[in-house]
Amino acid sequence: MTVSDWLTVLTTTDAQEKAEALARGAVEARVAACAQISGPVTSVYRWKGGIETAQEWQVLFKTTGTRYAELEAHLRAAHDYDTPEIIATPVVRGSAAYLEWLEKETAG
């Protein structure tokens, strides 16, 4: 694999229970090796012509580039937001042992 083949993928949701369900579902489906939940965080964003402020929980998934499309599809299907945040960031470096584990856990 090349370094661009490992990703962290971020999404947010409005309840801790929903964040846990998104995380568990992705790991169970092996589209992510693991997910970390943090929050609440305060999000400020423009939506339908206005400025909104909301408490949200962030979920950071660890996956491979080959599993990204499946993770995105999983999140779109499981998420209750009209336009969920789904942002992938390449991992440019990491522990070889961790990255091997990530590949193994997402291999299906």
C-alpha positions, 0 to 999 in steps of 0.5 A: 500500500502507499501512504494515501491508502490510509484515511481518517474520516470525520463525521458529526451527529447530534447525540452521543448515542447516534455517534456510538451507533455510527461507530459500532456499525462501521466497525462491525461492517469492517469498513473502519478498523476503529472509531473514536468519539469526542464531544460534545463540541460546538458547531457553528455553520450556515444552514438554509440561509441562517447561522446555526449553533449546535452541540455535536459529537465527532466520530473519527474513523480509521480506514483504508482508501479501498474501503472509503466508498463503502464507509461513505455509503454506510454513513450516508445510509445510517446517518439522519442528517440531510447532508452529513459531514463526511470528510476524509484526510490521508494519513501520511505517516503512521506506525507500521504495526498500526497500519498493518492492523488497520489493513487487517481489520478492514480486509473483511 
